[in-house]
Amino acid sequence: MIRHIVLLDLSPEYDRAELSDVMTGLGELQSRLVGFSGFEHGSNINFEGMSEECAYVIICHFDNEDVFRNFIIDPVHADLGQRLVNICRRGVKGISIIDVKLAS
């Protein structure tokens, strides 16, 4: 299993409708890519005060590395990713990505 975790530092004036549309698009990718087995997203509540720069989090679940690689090269994913860049503070530098291969 692969977890693809995306941390977004959203611009203060980001377009909430745009973020919602991108989340819808990512959810729709799940139905197109067999093995894209889970998709979660939401606002960072930052209870411990250790991630102020992260306003929003996306977590994608992939059954294996092949599915994940197909997701990465998917043109719809690329378009959605660019739209996220456009609403983040500092553009692409406002996005952190963690990819985890879970132990069996």
Buried (B, 14 or more C-beta within 10 A) or exposed (E): BBBBBBBBBBBEEBBEEEBEEBBEBBEEBBEEBEBBBEBEBEEBEEEEEEBEBBBBBBBBBBBEEEBBEBBEEBEBBEEBBEBBBBBBBEBEEBBBEEBEEEEE
